[in-house]
Amino acid sequence: MKRTHYHPFYNEIGRKLRYHRRRRGISQSEIAEHLGMSRQRYSRIEQKPERAPKKIQEQINEFIFHNGYKVERKKKLYRAELDAKMLEKF
């Protein structure tokens, strides 16, 4: 198996992703669901971010840092409210 050089810079990126995700109360599962991937795959991206395609890195950045998470959470809350209203009718 061919081993590739892993630059310490990527370790720092992974640590920062994890720090900011936890600071905002976002789980790996929530980000993975938003990106359409498994939680395990997202976990590997946090561990070795150089393996993630640039598009995925940009989506993670948008979700964590630019209110993407707030928008997604509002949608989920709204859907939950609608479900509760529907159940009240029955």
N, C-alpha and C positions, 0 to 999 in steps of 0.2 A: 504494500500500500504506500502510495506516495504521500509524504508529509509536506504540508505547506507551512511557510513561515507565518507565525501569528504575531502581529505587532502588539505591544502592550497598550498602544493607543486604543485599540478596540476593547480591551478590558475596561478602560475608563468609560468609554461610551456605554457599554453594557451596565456598568454600575450606576451611571447617571440616569439611564432609562429606568432602571429598577427603582432608584431613589425617587424620581419625580412621579412615577406611576403610583408608588406606595403613598407618597405625600398627598396625592390627590384622591386617594382611596379607591383606585381603579385596580381591579383584579386582572390577572393574566387572561382569565377566561373571557372577561368583558372585551378586552382588546382583541383577542383572537376571534371572538364571534363577530365583532365589527369588521375585521379584516377578512373573514371567511376562511379561517384556518383553525387547526386544532390548537388547544392550549399548549400541548407539548412542542409543537412547531414554534409558537411564539416564545416559549421558554428557551428554546435553542437559539433564537435570534437574540434574546437578552444575553445569553452566554457568549455567543460568537456573532456579533452584529455584522461582521464583514461578509458573512455568507448571505445576508438578506439582499434581495434586489433593491435597487435605488427607489423604485416605485413604492415598495413596501416600507422602506425607511421613511419616506415622505409621508405616507399614510399614518404611520405610528406617530411621527412628529405632530401632524395635524390633530390627531385624536387626543394626544396627551397635552399639548401645549397651546393649541389654538381653538379652544372651546368646542371641539368636535365631540368630546365626552359629554359636555353639558347639554348639547343638542340631543345626543343619543339618549341620555338619561331622561330628558323631558319627554321624548317620544314614548319611552317605556312607561313613564308615569301616566301619561295621557291614555295609553292603551289599557293600563291597569284600571284607570278610572272608568273608561268605557265598559270594560268587562264587568266591573262592580255594578254599574248602572243597569247593564243588561240582566244581571243576576237578580237585581231587586225587582224587576218586572215579573219574574217568574216566581 
